[in-house]
Amino acid sequence: MVTLSVDGLLAGVPALVGFPPEDSLLLVSLGTPDREGYTLDGIARMDLRDVLADPARALTLMTARVGDTPIHRLIVVVAGSTGPEGDPPSPEAVAPISLWLNDHGFGAVDLLHLSRFSAGARWFCYDDPGWSGTLSDPRASICASAAAAQGQVIFGSHREFLAQFTPASLADRARVAPLVLAAARAVRTEEAEDNRAALLARVRRLDHAIAQARSGRLPVDDHTIADLIGACASLPVRAAMLAPPNDELARAAEALWLALWKLAPPVFAERLAGLIVAHALLRGDGAVANAAGDLAVATHDLLTRLLVRASRVGADAQNLSVAFTTAARDARALLAKSAGDASAR
């Protein structure tokens, strides 16, 4: 939870979503009803043109993403413009947004416009034009400082943010694919033979790779990469990886899953995207969780589908943390019990 003034909230948006939104609509769910200080509960973003083209569809998706906790107030931010002159969208153009929200039970709504997420930009309230101000420097916001302390990268634009989810070249993926398929066959054999000791060893190799990633050392050897990707053929192994051993390793785990995802064949890439979703949700990073979820929307894997669904409905991070930690602990204990290994976490 973060308590912020209106200016602090607006200035903190780039850190909260990972980039400064342009021509966007943002829904910010707040836990207190006054304008002096807000408890930030959730945030969702969508391209402004998509919202204005079909407000009902867009807002249905966005309100589902701002959280499964009670919403006491919504700050709705229209960021950017819709015309060549750079003017704010007219009150008539944005009226359907407030109307839809009010019709669906969101009574406490403040509809704001902000020209851009940079120091000195003007913001105002559509319903109360006298309620206005200029934005302080987002780079000096409380949220930006917190993001920096956690090692989070704030990208320069939405395009730059999405670029991190660019797969490796076709040639690189083709080179690794046969090794991944061989590793996956070995995993399926281990499962068929109930060789839990071998599966537990795969969990430990993944643990080691996450520890290495924490120091900035991601796997580069094709056989090592294929072994780690192939481990995702096992549901118990993936369940064991749902929650990192401690919070400090969550970002390192995400870095590993993303590096493996870039080289993985499609079926395995979907499962790795699911793990990215899980760890991003644990960190409260909805932007990464939703972007990773978009990579696996067509998956038939049940666990991945559940993880993507959790990101879409704005599931509470604390509740997810308990569920993921319990699932990971139980999976490790199950593998260790059969393997005669009492050291499982």
N, C-alpha and C positions, 0 to 999 in steps of 0.2 A: 504494500500500500504506500502511496506517495501523496502527501498533502501539499497542494499548490494553489497559488492565486491564479486568476484567469491568465495574466501575462505569463506566469511561470508555466502554466499548463500549455499554452500555445507555443512558447519558446522551447518547451521540452518535447514537442511532437517529433521532430527529426530524430532525436535519440530514441524515442519510444517505438517508432516504426522502422528505424534503421536508415532513413534517408529523408530529405526535405520534400514533402509531397508537392506536386505541381498539378493544377487543374484537377483537383480531387475533392471528394466529399469525405469528411471524417466524422464518425460518431464516437464521442467520448463519454463513457458511463461514469457517473460520479456518485459518491456515497453520502454526500451532505447536500442540503438544499439551498445553502446561502452562497453569496457571491464573494465572500471574504477568503474562504479557504475550502479546497475540495479534496476529498479522498478519491484518488483515481482507481477505478475498478477494472476498466477495459477500454479498448480502442479498436476501431475497425476503419478501413479505408477502401474506397473504390473510385475509379475514374469518374470525374464529374459528368462527362458526356454520357456515360452509361446510366448514371442515376437519373439525369434529366430526360433521357430517352424512355425509360421505363421505371419510374419511381417505386412502384409497388414491388416489382421483382427485386430491384436493388436493395431496397430497405428491408425486405423480408430476409435476404441473405445477411445484411449487415447487422440487423438487430439480433440475429441468432449468434453472431460472433462476439458481441460485446460482453458476454458472460452469462453464467447460469446463477449468479447472485442477484438479489433484488436491485433494480435500477431506480435510484431516488431522483436522479436528474440526468438529462442528456444535454451535453454541449455539442451542437452540430456545427461543424466548421466547413464553410464553402471556401475552398482555397483556390485562388487564381481567377480566371475569367473564361468567358465563352465566346467572346467576339474579338475581331482583329484590333480593336482600339484598346484592349486590355481593361475594359470597364467591368465592374462586378456584374454578375447575373442580376437581372431585375427582380424586384420583389415578386412580381407575377410569375417569373420563371421558377423561383424556388418555393413558391407557396404550396405546391403539391407535396413537398417534403414534410412541412409542418402539419399539413392536413392529414397525411397518411399516418404520421406518428401519433397525432392526437386521436385519430380514429381507432388506433390499435393500443390505446391505454397508456401512452407516454404523455402524461399531462404536463410535466415540468420540463419544457424544452426551450433552450436558448439557441437561436439560429444566428450564427456569426458569419461575417465575411472577413477573410484575410487575403491581402493581395499576393503575398509571398512569404515564405519562411526565412526571412533575413532581417537583421537589425534595422529598426526604423520603419518597417512596413506597418501600414495602418490597418487596424481592425475595427469593426463596428458591429452592432447588433441590428438585424433587420427590423425587429419588432420595437426596438428602443434605440433609435439612431444617436441619442445622447450618451448612450453607454458605448464608449469607444476608447481607443488608445493606440499607442505605437509599440511595436514589438521590441523587446530587449534582445540582445544577441543570443541566438540559440546555442552558439558554441560555448557560451559561458553559463548555460542553464544548469540547474541542479541535476536534471536528468542526464545532460551531457557529461557532467562530472562523474555521476554514478556509472554511466556506460563505460567511460574511459577506465575507471577503477576496476571494472569487470573484464576489461580487455575487449569490449564490443567495438566493432568497426561501424562508423556512421558513414554511409556511402554518399556520394555527391548528388545522386539522382536515383530515381526508380530504375532506370535502365542499368546503371552501375550495380545496383542491388541485385537485380535479376541475373546479371552476368556471372555471378558466382555459381549459378546453377547451369552452367554450360558444360555439356559432356565433353570428354576427351575426343580426339579425332577418331574417325571410323577405323583407321589403320591400327591405332593403339588398342581400341576395343576389340578388334578382330584378332589381334595378337594374343590378348589375354583370355579371350572367350574359351578356347579349348582347355586351357588349364583350369578355368573356373568350373567347367562342366565335369572335368575329371574329379575335382575336389568335391563337387556336389554328389557325384556318384558314390564316392567314398563315404560321405556323410549319410546317405540313404542306406548304405550297407551297414554302417554302425548302428543306425536306428533299427534296422530290420533284425540285427543280431542282439539288440538291447545292450550294446557296448557303451554304457554310460561313462565309463572311464575315458574313452576316446572323445566323447562329446564334451566332457568336462575339461579335457585338455584343450579343446578348441576354445572354450570359454576363457581359459587362462591365457591363451595366445591373443585373444581379442583384448583382454585386460591389459596385457603387456603392451600391445599396440597403442591403446589409449594412453597409458603412462608415457610412452615414447612421444605421442602426439602432444602431450602437455608440454614437452620440452621443444616442440617445434619440429620433431623428427617423424615425418610420415613415411610409410613404406614405399619403397621404390623398386624393389625386386619383384619381377612378374610372378614368380612362384609364391612369394609371401602374400602378395596382393590377392592372387587367386585363392589361396588357402583361406584367407580372411573372408573374402566374398562368398566362397563356397560354404562356409560355416552357416551362412544365412539360410541354407536349405533346411536347416533344423529349426522347428518351432521352439523346442525347449532352449536351444542356444540363444535364439533371438529374445525369448522371454527373460532369460538371465541377463540380457544386456539392456533391458528396458530402463533401468535406473543405474547410473554410475555408482561406484563404491562410495563416492562422496561428492558434494556439490562442486568442489574445485575442479573435478574432472569432467563435468557436464559439457563445457565448451570444447574441451579436448576431444571428447567422444564425438561431438557433432562434426568437428574438423575431420576426424577419421572416417565417419560415415560418408561425408561429402566427397572426400578423396576417393573412396572405394566406389561410390555411386557413379562417379565420372567415367569409370572404366568397366562397370558391370554390365553384363547382358541384361535385356529388358526385365525379365522376371525378377532377377536379383536386385536390379536397380530400384524396382518398386518397393521391395522389402527394406532396402537401405533407406529409401526416402521415408518409410514409416518410422524408422529409428531416429532419423533427423527430426521428424515431427514430434516424437515422444520427448526427446531431450530439449527441443526448443520450447515445448509446452511446460516442461519442468522449470525452465528459466523464465517463463512468462513472456517469451518472445513470440507473439502471435504472428508477426510479419514473416518470420522464417518458417514457422509451423505451417502457415497457409501456403507459402510459396512451395515448400517441400510437399505439402499435401496435393498441390496441383500436379505434381509429377507422378502421382499414384492414384488418380481418381478412377482409373479404369481397372484397378487391380481386382483379382478374384481371391486374393489372400485375406482371410477373415481378420487376422490380427491387424494387418495394415489398414483394412477398411475401417476397423474400429478406431484406430489412431487418427486417421483422416477425419472421421466423423467427430471425434473429440475436438479437433481443431476448428471444425466448422461451426460447432454449437457453443464455442467459448467456454468449455468445461473449466471449472475452478482448478487453478494450479495446485492448491493445497490438497484437494481431494485426489487429484491425479497423482500427486507425489506419494500419497499413502498407498494408492492402488498399484502404481508401478513398482514401488519399493517392495511391497509385499509379493507381487508376482515374481520379481527378480530373485528375491530371497528364497521363495519356495522352489523356483526352478533350479537354482543352484543347490539347494539342500537335497532335492530329489536326485539330481545327478551324482552328488557327492555320497549320498547314502548307499547307492548301489555300487559306487566306486570304492567304498570303504574309506572315504576321505572326509575327515571331520573338520577340515579347515575352511569349508565353504562359508561365505558370508551370509 
